[in-house]
């Protein structure tokens, strides 16, 4: 009986640890403050629409899930997402930059 309780507690602890590592972005939100200037010009304007390459509603990044931001930026970097401006900007970012930006925007 005691052994079963210990095993269940260890499993519960392991699951909590695994979930916390999945939900936390690996980036540093504070470090991203020096990296957001290229994002704010479009994503920091409520209701902004671009004119190039066509009219496009620019999404708000603040409050978005970090995992989504990472996947989107990686998509622009590897070519599975296509927008000329985003592709050009993201190619200059390191993986750490991407994770930092995701951490920042998921909290702001």
HULINFEN-V699441 format. One record per residue. N is the residue number from 1. NEAR is the number of other ideal C-beta (glycine too) atoms within 10 Angstrom. Layout:
n | near
N | NEAR
N | NEAR
//
This chain:
n | near
1 | 5
2 | 6
3 | 7
4 | 8
5 | 9
6 | 10
7 | 10
8 | 10
9 | 10
10 | 10
11 | 10
12 | 10
13 | 10
14 | 10
15 | 10
16 | 10
17 | 10
18 | 10
19 | 10
20 | 9
21 | 9
22 | 8
23 | 11
24 | 11
25 | 21
26 | 14
27 | 24
28 | 13
29 | 18
30 | 10
31 | 15
32 | 22
33 | 12
34 | 8
35 | 16
36 | 17
37 | 9
38 | 14
39 | 16
40 | 10
41 | 12
42 | 17
43 | 17
44 | 14
45 | 11
46 | 7
47 | 7
48 | 14
49 | 11
50 | 13
51 | 7
52 | 9
53 | 10
54 | 8
55 | 8
56 | 14
57 | 9
58 | 18
59 | 10
60 | 14
61 | 21
62 | 11
63 | 9
64 | 16
65 | 13
66 | 22
67 | 13
68 | 13
69 | 21
70 | 20
71 | 14
72 | 19
73 | 21
74 | 16
75 | 16
76 | 21
77 | 18
78 | 10
79 | 8
80 | 10
81 | 15
82 | 10
83 | 17
84 | 10
85 | 16
86 | 18
87 | 15
88 | 10
89 | 16
90 | 21
91 | 9
92 | 9
93 | 18
94 | 8
95 | 13
96 | 14
97 | 16
98 | 25
99 | 22
100 | 24
101 | 26
102 | 27
103 | 22
104 | 24
105 | 24
106 | 22
107 | 12
108 | 13
//
